[in-house]
Every structure is written in C-alpha cells, then in structure tokens.
C-alpha cells in the first residue's frame, strides 16, 4: 500500500500557546523589564521617596530651630531693653545716683544681649489729650493740614470721648449712633484716654492725621504745654486758637508733674540689619513730693519704633 502524502497537524495546548507568545514578546521587546527589573525599579522609587521625606523633615527641623533661636534672641533683647528702662528711671530720680536730665543726648548702656541706646525726652511741651481744650486740639489738627470741618469734628469727638458719661445715660445716645452709622461697634469710652493709640478709635481720626499729630500729644501733664519745651506746631496751634476763639493758656505750674518718655533700643548681632527691640515708656515724676526720691508712675508701656 502506498504511503499517504497527508501530514499530521498537532494542535498545541493553551499552556503551550501562552508560553510561545510570552517567549515571542520577550524576544521582540527585550527592553521590557522582567520581574527582577520591576522590583529594582520599585526599590529605586522607594529610596527617592524616602530621600524626599527625609529632606522635608530635616528642613522642618532646621526651620523650627531657627524660629526657636529667633524667639530666644527676641526675649533677650526685650529683657535688655526693659532693664535699661528701669536703670534710666533710677537715674532720673533725685537721689538716684548719677542724675540724668532729659534732652537730645543718646546714652549707651551695657546689657546682657549687648549695648542698648537710650533717649529721654520731655513731654511737657506737648498737648495733654485729656486736658487740652477742644479749640486747641482743633487748631493743632488744622496746623497739621486737616480741613477746618475735619479739625472741628475731631476736636469735639476727642472731648466727647474723654468726658464722663452721666449716670443712667442712654446707650442709644446721639454720639453712639454716629459711631454705629460709621460702621463701628463701639462708642465714646466716657473716661480719660489711657493710651495715645486709643485716639485711632475716635470718630474722624484718620491714620495719616494720627501719625502726624502723635509727636505733639501726650498724657499725664494735667496742664497746658510749657512754652519753653513746645515744638513749632504746638506754638502755631496756640497762636491759631487764640486768634480764632480767643483761647489763652495759663502759665505752667513748675510744681506740676514732670512727664518724660524713655526710648530704649536693644540691637542684636548683625548691626542695623539684625534683630532689634525698642521699648517706649511714658512715666511721670510727681514734683509735689520732696525727698531723695520722687514718686513716679508708669503712664504707658509700649513696644515698637
């Protein structure tokens, strides 16, 4: 019998086909990562992520260290400035040792954090916001550039702010209503100013006018300005008030209190560009008492330039 020319075809199984195609793809795409390459890639990604997290933690730690150092330096500068203030007050008292007089002189005191520069100015040539008549306040604001209407409104508002409210006063008063209409949730305090920055709360006071008038206002003198200590704007305001309303100021009583301002600036390392802290203190010496040490009181304790 003649041999058959037919060929026998064997159909591969599914597992064989899968193995064949996997081998074919690996040969055609040798750049595809194997399981070992994929694992290596994951390790590299993990190391990069850990490095990034480590850098962030290190950076945060350095920032916190820097912040703590700045806070510590700030506290040291504040302590040095306060110590210089107390030392200056001691020298301003009669019987306090080396007596200091107020004036333009700048003194340098050695303190723990470094030298502290101190100046002492006499406030008696300024207007006491709790005592100055409204006409004199109006004249000062006009001298400083305020319009006539603004100066008059503000002078009256300051007098209204410091005036004690009578017992049983209705909280819906006209003055309070004016503050409400201006969008403010407060009204006149009905008592004397405790700090000069309270002037910013008075109806009609603008930031520019507050900044311009601040060098000529004070607290605690309880009388008119001493002409020998007054700056030109105060003298001009006195002349204007006398011309416009006939206002005259009694001569200052030398037995009255002496109000002085101390500015103590503690400068840290790095010179003018480094950290610094300035303490400003307004205090009063009571001249009605005699003896080796006058009675004194702190009127305002502030920080800032």
Beta strands, then each sheet from edge to edge (+ up, - down):
strand 1: 103-111
strand 2: 114-122
strand 3: 127-128
strand 4: 217-218
strand 5: 258-267
strand 6: 276-286
strand 7: 295-303
sheet 1: 1+ 2- 5+ 6- 7+
sheet 2: 3+ 4+
end
